[in-house]
Amino acid sequence: MPTLTLQEQFGQIDIYLFDQLLKGRIAPGMRILDSGCGGGRNLVYLLREGYEVYASDLDAHAVASVRALAPGLPDTNFRVEATEDMSFEDGCADVVISNTVLHFARDDAHFEAMLRGLWRVLKPGGLFFARLGSTIGMENQVRRIEGRRYWSPDGSERYLVDAALLVAHTEKLGGELLDPIKTTVVDKQRSMTTWVMRKLDTVRR
């Protein structure tokens, strides 16, 4: 049997999501839901290893690409839906992935609606993984447009968070950080932050 290359085995998986695999937080038998899945770059390994995978994206072609990667799973596992309007059942997933999606929020209300949609489908005790644009480390390079919408030197216009906002939402949702908030600044062009938390069994009051 030929040995798979790392590329064939893991695809273009986000390195910080790969870190969660290495830490054992994503394990066989878990249900995975990737909202804003794109063409499924974070799902190649999980599908190959037989995980029960669900995914959604607004792009019908992207969803079709993910379906093609998973011929053994029902088509209904893969849906053309917005993050805030997913039709998956409450608490259906052990792991919810939101990779480079939340920074496309239009404003605070849209961001919170997207976040509630992700949190709703996550089981108590489940893992929430997000990578999103932020102002962290780029405070002097980004330019505010309105509210939390900023222009970044890479030419993008996005909804950008900061550490205080992520901590506040973690508390509000009833979660706990599993890793410190980690940020990568890409050559003074943009800033990408990793937000990993666990959904507590009961909401803090």
C-alpha positions in Angstrom: 0.0 0.0 0.0 1.6 3.3 -1.0 2.4 5.8 1.7 0.4 9.0 1.6 2.3 12.3 1.5 1.6 14.8 4.3 -0.3 16.8 1.7 -2.5 13.9 0.7 -3.1 12.9 4.3 -3.9 16.3 5.8 -4.7 18.6 2.8 -4.4 22.3 3.5 -5.5 22.0 7.1 -5.1 25.2 9.2 -1.9 24.7 11.3 -3.7 25.9 14.4 -6.5 23.4 13.9 -3.9 20.7 13.3 -2.6 21.7 16.8 -5.9 20.8 18.3 -5.6 17.3 16.7 -2.1 17.0 18.2 -3.5 17.9 21.6 -6.1 15.2 21.4 -9.0 17.5 21.6 -10.4 16.2 18.3 -10.6 12.5 18.5 -12.2 9.6 16.6 -16.0 9.2 17.2 -16.6 13.0 17.5 -19.0 14.8 15.2 -17.4 17.8 13.4 -19.3 20.8 12.0 -17.4 23.2 9.8 -19.3 26.4 9.2 -18.0 28.4 6.3 -16.2 25.3 5.1 -15.1 26.5 1.7 -13.9 23.7 -0.4 -13.2 21.6 2.6 -9.5 22.1 3.2 -9.8 21.5 6.9 -11.9 18.3 6.4 -9.6 16.2 4.2 -8.0 14.3 7.1 -11.1 14.1 9.2 -13.1 12.6 6.3 -10.3 10.1 5.5 -10.3 9.0 9.1 -14.0 8.3 9.2 -15.2 11.2 11.3 -18.9 12.1 11.1 -18.6 15.5 9.4 -21.2 18.2 8.8 -20.5 21.5 6.9 -22.2 24.6 5.6 -21.2 27.5 3.4 -23.1 30.1 1.4 -21.2 29.1 -1.8 -23.1 26.2 -3.4 -20.0 25.2 -5.4 -18.0 24.9 -2.2 -20.6 22.7 -0.6 -20.6 20.5 -3.7 -16.9 20.1 -3.5 -17.1 19.0 0.1 -19.9 16.5 -0.8 -17.5 15.1 -3.4 -14.9 14.5 -0.7 -17.4 12.5 1.4 -19.3 10.1 -0.9 -20.1 7.9 2.1 -22.0 10.5 4.1 -25.5 11.8 3.4 -25.9 14.8 1.2 -27.9 16.4 4.0 -24.7 16.7 6.1 -23.6 19.4 3.7 -25.8 22.5 3.4 -25.8 25.8 1.6 -26.6 28.0 4.6 -25.3 31.1 6.4 -23.6 30.6 9.7 -26.3 32.5 11.6 -29.1 30.5 9.8 -27.9 26.9 10.0 -30.6 24.3 10.2 -28.6 21.7 12.0 -30.0 20.5 15.3 -29.1 22.1 18.6 -26.0 20.5 20.2 -25.3 18.2 17.3 -21.6 18.7 17.2 -18.6 17.8 19.5 -16.4 20.3 17.5 -17.4 23.4 15.7 -15.0 25.0 13.3 -15.2 28.6 12.1 -12.1 29.3 10.0 -11.7 32.8 8.6 -15.4 33.4 8.6 -16.4 35.6 11.5 -14.5 38.6 10.2 -17.0 38.8 7.3 -19.6 40.1 9.8 -21.3 43.3 8.6 -21.5 44.8 12.1 -21.8 43.9 15.8 -25.3 42.5 15.5 -24.3 40.2 12.6 -21.2 39.0 14.4 -23.2 38.1 17.5 -25.8 36.3 15.3 -23.1 34.3 13.6 -21.5 33.5 17.0 -24.9 32.4 18.5 -25.5 30.2 15.4 -22.1 28.4 16.0 -22.7 28.1 19.7 -26.2 26.7 19.3 -25.0 23.6 17.4 -22.1 22.9 19.8 -22.7 20.3 22.6 -22.0 21.2 26.2 -18.4 20.2 26.8 -17.7 20.7 23.1 -14.7 22.4 21.4 -15.1 25.7 19.6 -12.3 26.7 17.2 -12.2 30.0 15.3 -9.6 31.9 13.3 -10.6 35.4 12.5 -9.2 38.8 11.7 -8.3 41.1 14.6 -6.6 44.4 15.4 -4.2 42.8 17.8 -0.7 43.9 17.1 -2.0 46.0 14.2 -3.5 48.8 16.2 -1.4 51.5 14.5 -1.7 50.0 11.0 -5.5 49.4 10.6 -7.9 52.3 9.9 -11.4 52.3 11.4 -14.2 52.7 8.9 -17.2 52.4 11.1 -17.9 50.5 14.4 -15.6 47.4 14.2 -15.1 47.5 10.5 -11.6 48.4 9.6 -9.4 48.8 6.5 -6.1 46.8 6.8 -2.9 47.4 4.8 -3.5 44.2 2.8 -6.5 46.1 1.2 -9.2 44.2 3.0 -12.2 45.7 4.8 -13.3 43.4 7.6 -15.0 43.2 11.0 -12.0 43.0 13.4 -12.0 41.9 17.0 -9.6 42.5 19.9 -8.7 40.4 22.9 -11.1 42.2 25.2 -14.1 41.5 23.0 -13.2 37.8 22.7 -12.8 37.4 26.4 -16.2 39.2 26.9 -17.9 36.9 24.5 -16.4 33.8 26.0 -17.8 34.8 29.4 -21.2 35.8 27.9 -21.6 32.5 26.1 -20.7 30.4 29.0 -17.4 29.1 27.7 -13.8 28.9 28.9 -10.6 29.5 27.0 -8.7 26.3 26.3 -5.7 28.1 24.9 -4.5 31.6 25.4 -5.7 33.9 22.6 -3.0 33.6 19.9 -2.4 36.1 17.1 -0.2 36.0 14.0 0.7 39.3 12.4 1.5 38.9 8.7 4.2 41.3 7.7 2.3 44.4 9.0 -0.5 43.6 6.5 -3.1 41.8 8.5 -3.6 40.1 11.9 -5.2 36.7 12.4 -6.3 35.5 15.8 -7.0 32.0 17.0 -9.9 31.6 19.6 -10.3 28.2 21.2 -12.8 27.5 23.9 -14.9 24.8 25.6 -18.6 25.1 26.0 -19.4 24.7 29.7 -22.2 22.5 30.8 -24.0 25.4 32.4 -24.1 29.1 31.4 -22.4 31.4 33.9 -24.7 34.0 35.5 
